[in-house]
Amino acid sequence: MAAKPSIIPVAFLMLIVMLVAACGGDDESPSASASPSPSPTSTKPTTPPTRTPGKPVPPREVAGIEFYTWDSWIAMGLGSCPSQNPEGPYLGPAVFSVAEADLPDIAIPADHEVADVRMCKLGGITVLNYILDPDFHIELVAGPQQWASLVPLDELSVVSTLVGDVVVAPEPADYPGGMGATAVRSAPFGLVVANGGSEDDAIAAATAIDAADVQVPLGKDIFAGDINGIHFWNVLGGQIPHCSYTQYGFEEAHGIAEPTDPRLKIEPGYVPAGAHPLQTIGYRQCDGVESAEVSYYFGATTPGQYWIVRKSGTPEWYSTYSEDWYSATTVAGLDAVLVAAAPGLDGDSGVELFVREAFGMTAIYGPDATELVKIAEGLNR
C-alpha cells in the first residue's frame, strides 16, 4: 500500500482548537469545496453556499441497492459515513482499533496511487475510504446495501458488467468542486463505491475489485461513556452538549478577561525543556462554564507541541478513539484518564491526559505521556 493511514495529528488538532471560529456547517451535507474541513475529525462538513437542503423523499431501489437522497439519509438518522468529503467524517483506521496490516489490498486504477486510507463507523455501517492521488475515491462499505446519492434518484442508471449490475450517478450539479461521477455495486460485505472521475472511470474502478476476496475490518466504535468520573461522547454521533469543548474549540463561548474561579488559571510548575508559550493564556465563557487554554511549542528541530486547557463545570470531553485507547489512572492523587495508542496500532497521534479537578477538569495534549503527567502534576490547584 503506497501510503500510511493517518490518525489525527495532535499538533494540527491543537492548532484547530485554538482557532475557535472554525466551527462547521449546519446540516451535515457533504462538502464539495476545495477547502478542507477544519480537521480529520470533523463531523460537520459544510454546506456549499449554492445549495439549499431539500425535503426528504422515499428511497429508490436500483439493482438491489436502496438509494436515498442525502437529505433523506440524514433525516432517517443513518449517519454521515457516506459523505464524499475526504476529511469529515473519516478518521484514521487506528482510532477504530484497526491496524494498518488489517487493511485489505485492492486494485488501484492506473495513474493513481493511494494517498491515504480513512475510516468511518456509524449508523450500522463501516466505510473504508481509499483516497487516491489524483483526486479519486474507492470506498468499501460493510453493512446494509443502502447508500446516499448526491443526485436526484431518477438520475441513477444501471450498467451491466461482467461482475454484475453497477449503479451509476452522474457528477452532482449541486456540489461544485469536481466530485466526478459515482459507481456503486453490490458486494458480499455490502457495497463497493468509486467516484472522482468520469462515469467510465468510476465503473472501471468499482468492477476491478475482487469483492469476494475482500475482508473489511469492522473495528470498534468510537468510545462513549464514563471513565474515572469524566464523560466522553462519540465525536461522530449524537448531539454536542451545550457549552462544551469539541474539536472546533469551546462551542458557543465568548472571550472574557479573567475566570471567576482562580483555580481555573493555568500556572505551570513544569513545562518540557525548550517549550515556549505560543500565545498568552486565553479565557472563554459560555453560560457559566469557563475555560482557560494555552499552547507550548518548540523550535523547528524539536517535534511536538503541548496544549493545556482547563474548564469548569461537568468533566466531559469529546472522544475520537475506540475504548482500547482509554485507560484509567491517577495524577497528583486525582482521578485521570490517559488516551494513547493501544499496542499494535500506529501511535503518531500523540497522547492525551484528562484530570478530574475540584473545579471541573484539565486536559493536556502532547507527544509524550511522561511529560504530560509532569505538566499535570505541576499545575496549580
Secondary structure as the mmCIF struct_conf table of DSSP 4:
data_model
#
loop_
_struct_conf.conf_type_id
_struct_conf.id
_struct_conf.beg_label_comp_id
_struct_conf.beg_label_asym_id
_struct_conf.beg_label_seq_id
_struct_conf.end_label_comp_id
_struct_conf.end_label_asym_id
_struct_conf.end_label_seq_id
BEND BEND1 ALA A 3 ALA A 3
HELX_LH_PP_P HELX_LH_PP_P1 LYS A 4 SER A 6
HELX_RH_AL_P HELX_RH_AL_P1 VAL A 10 MET A 18
HELX_RH_3T_P HELX_RH_3T_P1 VAL A 20 ALA A 22
BEND BEND2 ASP A 26 ASP A 27
HELX_LH_PP_P HELX_LH_PP_P2 SER A 29 SER A 31
BEND BEND3 ALA A 34 SER A 35
HELX_LH_PP_P HELX_LH_PP_P3 PRO A 36 SER A 37
BEND BEND4 PRO A 38 PRO A 38
TURN_TY1_P TURN_TY1_P1 PRO A 40 THR A 41
HELX_LH_PP_P HELX_LH_PP_P4 PRO A 45 PRO A 48
TURN_TY1_P TURN_TY1_P2 PRO A 49 THR A 50
HELX_LH_PP_P HELX_LH_PP_P5 PRO A 53 PRO A 56
STRN STRN1 ARG A 60 VAL A 62
TURN_TY1_P TURN_TY1_P3 ALA A 63 GLY A 64
STRN STRN2 ILE A 65 THR A 69
HELX_RH_AL_P HELX_RH_AL_P2 TRP A 70 ALA A 75
TURN_TY1_P TURN_TY1_P4 MET A 76 GLY A 77
BEND BEND5 SER A 80 SER A 80
TURN_TY1_P TURN_TY1_P5 CYS A 81 PRO A 82
BEND BEND6 PRO A 86 GLU A 87
TURN_TY1_P TURN_TY1_P6 GLY A 88 PRO A 89
STRN STRN3 LEU A 91 LEU A 91
HELX_RH_3T_P HELX_RH_3T_P2 PRO A 93 PHE A 96
TURN_TY1_P TURN_TY1_P7 SER A 97 SER A 97
HELX_RH_3T_P HELX_RH_3T_P3 GLU A 100 ASP A 102
BEND BEND7 LEU A 103 LEU A 103
HELX_LH_PP_P HELX_LH_PP_P6 PRO A 104 ASP A 105
TURN_TY1_P TURN_TY1_P8 ALA A 110 ASP A 111
STRN STRN4 GLU A 113 LEU A 122
TURN_TY1_P TURN_TY1_P9 GLY A 123 GLY A 124
STRN STRN5 ILE A 125 ASP A 133
TURN_TY1_P TURN_TY1_P10 PRO A 134 ASP A 135
STRN STRN6 PHE A 136 ALA A 142
BEND BEND8 GLY A 143 GLN A 145
STRN STRN7 GLN A 146 SER A 149
BEND BEND9 LEU A 150 VAL A 151
HELX_RH_3T_P HELX_RH_3T_P4 LEU A 153 GLU A 155
STRN STRN8 SER A 157 THR A 161
TURN_TY1_P TURN_TY1_P11 LEU A 162 VAL A 163
STRN STRN9 GLY A 164 ALA A 169
HELX_LH_PP_P HELX_LH_PP_P7 PRO A 170 PRO A 172
TURN_TY1_P TURN_TY1_P12 ALA A 173 ASP A 174
BEND BEND10 TYR A 175 TYR A 175
TURN_TY1_P TURN_TY1_P13 PRO A 176 GLY A 178
STRN STRN10 THR A 182 ALA A 187
TURN_TY1_P TURN_TY1_P14 PRO A 188 PHE A 189
STRN STRN11 GLY A 190 ASN A 195
BEND BEND11 GLY A 196 GLY A 197
HELX_RH_AL_P HELX_RH_AL_P3 GLU A 199 ALA A 208
BEND BEND12 ILE A 209 ILE A 209
HELX_RH_3T_P HELX_RH_3T_P5 ALA A 211 ASP A 213
HELX_LH_PP_P HELX_LH_PP_P8 ASP A 221 ASP A 221
STRN STRN12 ILE A 222 ILE A 222
HELX_LH_PP_P HELX_LH_PP_P9 PHE A 223 PHE A 223
STRN STRN13 GLY A 225 ILE A 227
TURN_TY1_P TURN_TY1_P15 ASN A 228 GLY A 229
STRN STRN14 ILE A 230 ASN A 234
TURN_TY1_P TURN_TY1_P16 VAL A 235 LEU A 236
BEND BEND13 GLY A 237 GLY A 238
HELX_LH_PP_P HELX_LH_PP_P10 GLN A 239 PRO A 241
TURN_TY1_P TURN_TY1_P17 HIS A 242 CYS A 243
STRN STRN15 TYR A 245 THR A 246
TURN_TY1_P TURN_TY1_P18 GLN A 247 TYR A 248
STRN STRN16 GLY A 249 PHE A 250
TURN_TY1_P TURN_TY1_P19 GLU A 251 GLU A 252
STRN STRN17 HIS A 254 ILE A 256
BEND BEND14 ALA A 257 GLU A 258
BEND BEND15 THR A 260 ASP A 261
HELX_RH_3T_P HELX_RH_3T_P6 PRO A 262 LEU A 264
BEND BEND16 LYS A 265 LYS A 265
BEND BEND17 GLY A 269 GLY A 269
TURN_TY1_P TURN_TY1_P20 ALA A 273 GLY A 274
STRN STRN18 HIS A 276 PRO A 277
BEND BEND18 LEU A 278 GLN A 279
STRN STRN19 GLY A 282 CYS A 286
TURN_TY1_P TURN_TY1_P21 ASP A 287 GLY A 288
STRN STRN20 VAL A 289 TYR A 297
TURN_TY1_P TURN_TY1_P22 ALA A 300 THR A 301
BEND BEND19 THR A 302 THR A 302
STRN STRN21 GLN A 305 SER A 312
BEND BEND20 GLY A 313 THR A 314
STRN STRN22 GLU A 316 SER A 319
BEND BEND21 TYR A 321 TYR A 321
STRN STRN23 SER A 322 SER A 322
HELX_RH_3T_P HELX_RH_3T_P7 GLU A 323 TRP A 325
STRN STRN24 TYR A 326 VAL A 331
TURN_TY1_P TURN_TY1_P23 ALA A 332 GLY A 333
STRN STRN25 LEU A 334 VAL A 339
HELX_LH_PP_P HELX_LH_PP_P11 ALA A 341 ALA A 342
TURN_TY1_P TURN_TY1_P24 PRO A 343 GLY A 344
BEND BEND22 LEU A 345 LEU A 345
TURN_TY1_P TURN_TY1_P25 ASP A 348 SER A 349
STRN STRN26 VAL A 351 ARG A 356
BEND BEND23 ALA A 358 PHE A 359
STRN STRN27 GLY A 360 GLY A 366
BEND BEND24 PRO A 367 PRO A 367
HELX_RH_AL_P HELX_RH_AL_P4 ALA A 369 GLY A 378
BEND BEND25 LEU A 379 LEU A 379
#
